[in-house]
Amino acid sequence: VSYLFTIPLGYITIAGISYWIKGWRELQITITLTAVVFPLLSWLFKESPRWLITMKDGDRALQVMREIAEFNKKDLPPNADKLVKQAIMDGDNHAPAVGLKDLFNTPEIRKVSFVMYSIWFTVYFVYYGLVLNVSKWGGNVYADSVISAAVELPAIGLSILILLKMGRRLPLCIATVLAGVACLLTIFVKSDGGDSWPGYRLPEGSLIKHHEEASKPIGDTT
């Protein structure tokens, strides 16, 4: 779930870059050239031990776990190598082959799959609609972009705590309902004409993004 922190941080960074680089072509070139550097930093990141065990690479999994233990000033159990081998064997013996069709095998699984697909589509559709229309919020587009992205950070942190304490189903329902209510409130915020309330667009949009972002980590882990 923590990987979602990089998304609002990326929006904040792009808002800062675009403040100094006005032309969209120059901005696109700058962002692209910056992204080229990231593959060169791949050696800084270690592969997940769980993934390595799934791929039956026990030696690399042990090496990564030793490095993690050393960084945290901990010691691996003496039988760590046996535990890794056992985990690989258990995976071979108990993990059935699954595919896309397994999401629709039974009526209950089909229902859950369609519900989750609907939630994911709605959440991300609304989210990108907000991102693409920040310029219409009526304020400074750079400041609005930073603020609307910054409100996502506490939402992600809150969703992590909620997942650890309350599970997923109820928090997901609450977060999506609150986001829906916030969307309905936009009916009272006129977009133009004499009844326009530009001062309310930023907090309203930020409120929607907060609830949307809170529901994304919960939905992604469901």
N, C-alpha and C positions, 0 to 999 in steps of 0.2 A: 504493500500500500504506500510505503514511503516514497516510492518512485514518482508519485503524483506531485510531490513538492516541486519537482523540476519544471512542471508545466507553467504555473504562475510565475516562478522565478524567471523562466524564459520570456514570458510576456513583459515582465518588468524590465528585463535587460533590453529587449527589442524597443520598448518605449523610450528608454534612455538613449539608445543608438540613433533612433529615428529623430530624436530631438535635435541632434547635431547634423545628421545627414538627411536632408529634406527630400531629395529626389528619390523616387521609388526604385529606379534602376540602380542607382548607386547603393541604396539600402539593400537591395536584393543581392548585389555582388558582394557587399561587405558580409552579410549573413552567410552566404554560401562559402566564401573563403574562410570564414571562421569555423564553419562546420568541417572543413577539410582537415583541420588540425586534430579533431577529436579522435579519429582512428589511431593517430600516433600515440595517444595516451592510453590505449587499451591495455598496455602492459601494467598499468597501475591498478587495474581491477582484477580481482580473483573470481574464478568461476565458482558457482554455488556448489558446495559439497553434496547437497541433495541431488542436484542435477547430474553431477559426476557419478554418484552412486547409481542413479537411474540409467546412465550410459555405461554402467559396469566398469568404470575407471576408478577402482578402489585406491590405487597408489596415489593418484592426483588428489583424490578426495581427502586422504590422510594427510598429504602434504599441506593442503589448504587449511585443514582443521588445526594442524600443528602451528601454522603461522597465525591463525586467529587466536589460538590459545596463548601463544607467546605475546601477541599484542595486548591481550587482556590480562597478562601475567597469571595465567592459569595453567594447569597441567591436564593433559588428556589422560583418561583412565588407562592403566597398563594393557588392558585387552582391547584397545581401540581398533586395532587391525582386525581382530576376530569379529568385533561388532560390525565393522564395515562389510566384511565378507558375508556375515550372516544376513545383513540388510540386503545385499545383492542377491543372495540365494532366496530370501523371502520374497523379493520382488519377482524373481523368475517363477516361483511356485504359486504365488497368490494373485498376481496382477493379471486379470483377464484382458484379452485384446479388446479394445473399445474403438469405436469410430463415430462418425457424425450420425449415423442411423440410430445409434443407441439413445440419442436424445429424444427419439420419437417412438421408442419400442412399446411403451405402455401409456394408457390414457393419463395417468398421473404425471409421468415424466413429460409427456407432450404438453400438458397444461402448464407445468412449471417452465418449460422451455419457451413457450409462446409468451407467457407473462414476462419473463426476464428479457426476451428480445424486445418486447414493447417498451419496457422500462428503459432499457439501454438506448433505444432509438429516440425516445422522447427526451431523456435527460441530455443526450449529446446534441440533439437537434436544437433544443432551447439554448444550450450552452454556446454553441457556435453562432446561433442567431444573435446572442448578446455580444459576443466577441466582435462580430462583423459590423455591429451597429453602434459601437461605442462613440463614434464620431457624431452620432445624432443625439447624444445625451445633453447637448446644449452648453457644456463647459469646455475647458481646455482639453483637447483630445489626448494630450500626453499625460496630464495629471489624472484624467478620468481613467486612462488605460492602466496606470500604475495602481490607483486606488482599487479599481475593479479586480485587478489581479491579486493585490495584497490581501483582500478579504478572503481569498481562497485558502491562504496559508493556515489561519486558525481553524477554518472549516475542515481541512484535511487532518490537522492534529486532533481536533475534537472527534472526528470519525474514527480515528485509531483507538482512542480511549473508549469510545462507545462500543466498538467491535470487541474489545477485550473484556468489557464489563457486562454488556447487555445482549451480545449476539448480533444477529443480522436482520431477521425478519421485521421485528417491530421498529427498530431504528430506520430501516429502509422505508417503511411505510410512512413514518413520521416525517422524514426528510423530504420525500417526494410530495407529500400532501402540503407541507409548508411552502415548498417551491411553487406548487400549483396555486396556492392561495396568493402568494406574492405576485405571480403572473396575472391573476385576476384583478389585483389591485391596480395594475397598469391601465385598466379601463378608465379610472378616474384621473389619470395623468394625460392630459391632452397633448397631442404632438404638434399642433400648430393653431393659429388663430388667437383670438383674444383671451381664450380660456387656458392658454398654455401655461404650464407650471414647470419651467425648466429646472428650477431648483430641486424638484423632487425626483428627477430622472436618475441622477447619480445614486442617491441612497436606495431608490427602488431597484435599479439595475444591480447594484451591489448586493442588496438583500437576496435577490433571486439567484445571483451567482453563488452566494454563500451557501444557500440551501442546496443548489444544484451540485456544488462541489462536495458538500457533505454526503450527498447520496451516491456520488460516483464511486468512492472507495468501497462503500458497503455493497453496492450493486456488483462491483467487479469481483468481489470475493464470495458472492452468493452462488 
